[in-house]
Amino acid sequence: MTITTPVTPAARPVAIPVRDVLPWAVLGGLVLLLAIYFVGAEEGATSLIPGMYVHEFVHDGRHLLGFPCH
């Protein structure tokens, strides 16, 4: 008795044009830069937001990433 298995065609990747990806890449880069600013530089003299709210919110992330804090 022979068991035959159906052959399915291999999935081919679909090419995504750069013009479709570029706006999302730029947005992701800007969000990343904003996050790095808040974790790394939003403190003391360079602070854009008064108070310690942002500092306390990103405090553990600051230490995890090796930024000096206090």
N, C-alpha and C positions, 0 to 999 in steps of 0.2 A: 504494500500500500504506500503510495507516494503522497506526501503532503505538499501542496503548492501554496506558496504565500504570494499574495498580490504585490507587484512591484509598484511602489509609489515614486513619482518623480522627485528629485531632490529640490528643496526650496532654494530659490535664487534670491540673493539680496537685491533690494531695489535701490537704485542710485538716487540720492536726495541732492537736488541742486544747491549750490552754495548760497544763492540768493534767498533760499527758503530758510537756511540755517543761520545766516549772518545776523539777522535782527535778534534772535534768541541768544546767540553767542555774545553779542554786545551787551544785551541786558544782563546776562549772567555775569559777565566781567564787571559791569558797574556795581551789581549787587555784591560781588566778591570784594571789590575795592572798598565799598562802604562798610562791609563787615570787618575787613582788616583795619580800617580807620578806627572804628568804634572799639575794637578789641585792643589795638596797639597804641593809639594816640589820643583817644578821648579822655584826657586826664590833665589836670593842672592848667598850665598856661595855654595849651592848645585846645582847651575844652570849648566846644560850641554850645553845649547844653549846660546851664548852670546847675550846681548841686552835685550830689554824689550818686544819683540814680543810675546813670549809665555805667559808671565805674563799678558799682556794686552788682549790677546785672551781669556784666561780663568778667567779673573778678576771677572766677575759677578758670574760665577759658584763657584769660590772660596768663595765668601761671602755667596752664597746660601747654600753651604754645611757646613759653619761654620769654615772654615780655616782662621786663622789670615793672614792678607795681609799686612797692613801697619799701 
